[in-house]
């Protein structure tokens, strides 16, 4: 990404949202003036705090507040802490003006999004959040959510790619994952089975499934965390969520099947309390491996 790229995007986006217009939404107010009203919507603020929050010149802010006061949008009163400072408060008229501007802004953004398919809106918001996080240095966080349309395809694809790149598995592994995903949908029992997707910045980065084996036993399947999201505790949290669901569903035991060589996954399973029950040599996914069965009493 170059300076020219960022500037080009800025020119595009400011044009889309109308920042270059002399007034905001054809109102008597500029974008900066509306931002001042917006900051005051949360409650009264001292003028000095407003200036710091918006990085405005003191004289410029004073002129804005004087105009607002003249129009009946705000009041300014001496601060109880320091009479040299002034507290700025929106009047009922100011609240009404801001409410109208908010409604018009919502309608404008809604119209902008009308031509964007719902799935692309999710990606758009995720990209916005990622830009904000990258430019502000905000630490990454994640959320877990249930499956939604398109997730099964993602799970199959990412398992195929990740295990091929990191462990040299062939396409028979991806075919296995596809069968597991299909069986989950075809035989799904909502009270006894569940699956979760982990997201960072609105993008899927991990998965886990809890499926029924029999009335007493559940199986943990398709645990995955993308490399870029590792180190956030997502794998541990996915396993914990799976175990909590299994206990609530009344299962007494959880099992999982895996293969040797997956050190990160093994560490998570051991930390959660799983123990290795059986291990035997097998030719799987184009490699010589050990097939392993692990279990945990719930």
NUNUFI-68144 format. One line per 8 residues: number of its first residue (from 0); their letters; for each residue x negated, z, y of C-alpha. Coordinates in steps of 0.5 Angstrom, whole numbers, padded with zeros to 4 digits. Example, Ala and Ser with C-alpha at 12.3 -4.5 7.8 and 13.67 -1.06 7.14 Angstrom:
REM residues 2
0 = AS = -0025:0016:-0009 | -0027:0014:-0002;
END
This chain:
REM residues 298
0 = XXXXXXXX = 0000:0000:0000 | -0003:-0002:0007 | -0001:0000:0014 | 0002:-0007:0015 | 0006:-0006:0009 | 0009:0001:0012 | 0010:-0002:0019 | 0014:-0008:0016;
8 = XXXXXXXX = 0018:-0003:0012 | 0019:0001:0018 | 0021:-0006:0022 | 0026:-0008:0017 | 0029:-0001:0016 | 0030:0001:0023 | 0034:-0006:0024 | 0038:-0004:0018;
16 = XXXXXXXX = 0041:0003:0021 | 0041:0000:0028 | 0035:0005:0031 | 0033:-0001:0036 | 0040:-0001:0039 | 0040:0002:0046 | 0046:0007:0044 | 0048:0010:0037;
24 = XXXXXXXX = 0054:0007:0034 | 0056:0004:0041 | 0057:0011:0044 | 0054:0014:0050 | 0048:0017:0047 | 0042:0015:0044 | 0039:0017:0037 | 0035:0022:0040;
32 = XXXXXXXX = 0041:0025:0044 | 0045:0025:0037 | 0039:0028:0034 | 0039:0034:0039 | 0047:0035:0038 | 0046:0035:0030 | 0041:0040:0030 | 0046:0045:0034;
40 = XXXXXXXX = 0051:0044:0029 | 0048:0049:0025 | 0049:0054:0030 | 0046:0056:0037 | 0038:0055:0038 | 0033:0057:0043 | 0031:0051:0047 | 0024:0052:0046;
48 = XXXXXXXX = 0026:0052:0038 | 0029:0045:0039 | 0023:0042:0043 | 0019:0045:0037 | 0023:0042:0031 | 0024:0035:0034 | 0017:0035:0038 | 0020:0033:0044;
56 = XXXXXXXX = 0017:0033:0051 | 0020:0040:0055 | 0022:0036:0061 | 0025:0030:0057 | 0029:0036:0053 | 0031:0039:0059 | 0034:0033:0062 | 0038:0031:0055;
64 = XXXXXXXX = 0041:0039:0056 | 0043:0038:0063 | 0047:0032:0062 | 0050:0035:0056 | 0052:0041:0060 | 0055:0037:0065 | 0059:0033:0060 | 0061:0039:0057;
72 = XXXXXXXX = 0058:0039:0050 | 0053:0045:0051 | 0052:0051:0054 | 0046:0055:0056 | 0045:0062:0057 | 0039:0067:0058 | 0036:0069:0051 | 0037:0077:0050;
80 = XXXXXXXX = 0030:0077:0047 | 0027:0074:0054 | 0031:0072:0060 | 0026:0066:0061 | 0029:0063:0055 | 0035:0060:0054 | 0040:0059:0048 | 0044:0053:0047;
88 = XXXXXXXX = 0050:0053:0044 | 0055:0047:0042 | 0062:0047:0046 | 0068:0045:0042 | 0068:0039:0046 | 0061:0038:0043 | 0063:0039:0036 | 0069:0034:0037;
96 = XXXXXXXX = 0064:0029:0039 | 0059:0030:0034 | 0064:0030:0028 | 0067:0023:0031 | 0060:0021:0031 | 0058:0023:0024 | 0065:0020:0021 | 0063:0013:0024;
104 = XXXXXXXX = 0056:0014:0021 | 0059:0016:0014 | 0063:0009:0015 | 0057:0005:0017 | 0053:0007:0011 | 0059:0007:0006 | 0060:0000:0009 | 0052:-0002:0008;
112 = XXXXXXXX = 0053:0001:0001 | 0059:-0003:-0001 | 0055:-0009:-0003 | 0050:-0004:-0008 | 0052:-0003:-0015 | 0053:0004:-0017 | 0047:0004:-0022 | 0042:0001:-0016;
120 = XXXXXXXX = 0045:0006:-0011 | 0042:0012:-0016 | 0035:0008:-0016 | 0036:0007:-0008 | 0037:0015:-0007 | 0031:0016:-0012 | 0026:0012:-0008 | 0028:0015:-0002;
128 = XXXXXXXX = 0027:0022:-0005 | 0020:0020:-0007 | 0018:0017:-0001 | 0020:0023:0003 | 0016:0027:-0002 | 0010:0023:-0002 | 0010:0023:0006 | 0011:0031:0006;
136 = XXXXXXXX = 0007:0033:0001 | 0013:0037:-0002 | 0012:0039:-0010 | 0015:0035:-0015 | 0021:0038:-0018 | 0026:0036:-0024 | 0033:0037:-0027 | 0036:0036:-0033;
144 = XXXXXXXX = 0042:0033:-0034 | 0047:0030:-0040 | 0046:0023:-0042 | 0050:0017:-0038 | 0050:0010:-0039 | 0044:0006:-0040 | 0040:0012:-0042 | 0040:0011:-0050;
152 = XXXXXXXX = 0036:0004:-0048 | 0031:0008:-0044 | 0030:0013:-0049 | 0028:0007:-0055 | 0024:0003:-0050 | 0020:0009:-0047 | 0019:0012:-0054 | 0017:0005:-0057;
160 = XXXXXXXX = 0012:0004:-0051 | 0009:0011:-0050 | 0007:0012:-0058 | 0005:0005:-0058 | 0000:0006:-0052 | -0002:0013:-0054 | -0002:0013:-0062 | -0002:0006:-0064;
168 = XXXXXXXX = 0005:0006:-0067 | 0008:-0001:-0069 | 0015:-0003:-0068 | 0018:0001:-0074 | 0017:0007:-0070 | 0021:0004:-0064 | 0026:0001:-0070 | 0027:0009:-0072;
176 = XXXXXXXX = 0028:0011:-0065 | 0034:0006:-0064 | 0037:0008:-0071 | 0037:0015:-0069 | 0040:0014:-0062 | 0045:0009:-0065 | 0047:0015:-0070 | 0048:0020:-0065;
184 = XXXXXXXX = 0053:0016:-0061 | 0057:0013:-0068 | 0057:0020:-0071 | 0057:0025:-0064 | 0061:0031:-0065 | 0061:0034:-0057 | 0061:0041:-0060 | 0056:0041:-0064;
192 = XXXXXXXX = 0051:0036:-0061 | 0048:0034:-0055 | 0042:0031:-0051 | 0039:0032:-0044 | 0035:0027:-0040 | 0030:0030:-0035 | 0029:0027:-0028 | 0024:0027:-0023;
200 = XXXXXXXX = 0026:0024:-0016 | 0032:0021:-0020 | 0028:0017:-0025 | 0028:0019:-0032 | 0022:0022:-0035 | 0024:0026:-0041 | 0029:0027:-0047 | 0031:0031:-0052;
208 = XXXXXXXX = 0037:0031:-0057 | 0040:0036:-0061 | 0044:0034:-0068 | 0048:0037:-0073 | 0044:0037:-0080 | 0050:0041:-0083 | 0054:0047:-0081 | 0048:0052:-0081;
216 = XXXXXXXX = 0043:0047:-0079 | 0041:0043:-0073 | 0035:0038:-0072 | 0031:0037:-0065 | 0030:0030:-0064 | 0027:0025:-0060 | 0023:0030:-0055 | 0019:0026:-0050;
224 = XXXXXXXX = 0016:0027:-0043 | 0012:0021:-0039 | 0005:0022:-0038 | 0006:0022:-0030 | 0011:0028:-0031 | 0007:0032:-0035 | 0004:0039:-0033 | 0011:0041:-0030;
232 = XXXXXXXX = 0014:0045:-0036 | 0019:0039:-0038 | 0017:0039:-0045 | 0018:0047:-0046 | 0024:0047:-0042 | 0027:0041:-0046 | 0026:0045:-0052 | 0029:0051:-0049;
240 = XXXXXXXX = 0035:0048:-0047 | 0036:0045:-0054 | 0035:0052:-0057 | 0040:0055:-0053 | 0045:0050:-0054 | 0044:0051:-0062 | 0045:0058:-0061 | 0051:0057:-0057;
248 = XXXXXXXX = 0054:0052:-0062 | 0053:0057:-0068 | 0047:0054:-0072 | 0043:0059:-0075 | 0037:0055:-0076 | 0033:0049:-0073 | 0029:0044:-0076 | 0025:0038:-0073;
256 = XXXXXXXX = 0021:0033:-0077 | 0014:0030:-0074 | 0007:0027:-0075 | 0000:0030:-0075 | -0004:0028:-0069 | 0001:0030:-0063 | -0002:0036:-0060 | 0002:0037:-0054;
264 = XXXXXXXX = 0008:0037:-0058 | 0005:0042:-0063 | 0003:0046:-0058 | 0011:0046:-0055 | 0014:0048:-0062 | 0009:0053:-0064 | 0010:0057:-0057 | 0018:0056:-0058;
272 = XXXXXXXX = 0017:0060:-0065 | 0017:0054:-0070 | 0013:0054:-0076 | 0010:0049:-0080 | 0014:0049:-0087 | 0011:0043:-0090 | 0006:0037:-0089 | 0004:0031:-0094;
280 = XXXXXXXX = 0000:0025:-0093 | 0005:0018:-0091 | 0004:0011:-0089 | 0008:0011:-0083 | 0009:0006:-0077 | 0002:0002:-0079 | -0002:0009:-0079 | -0004:0014:-0084;
288 = XXXXXXXX = -0001:0020:-0082 | 0002:0027:-0085 | 0009:0028:-0084 | 0011:0035:-0082 | 0017:0039:-0083 | 0018:0045:-0078 | 0023:0050:-0077 | 0026:0056:-0073;
296 = XX = 0031:0061:-0075 | 0036:0062:-0069;
END
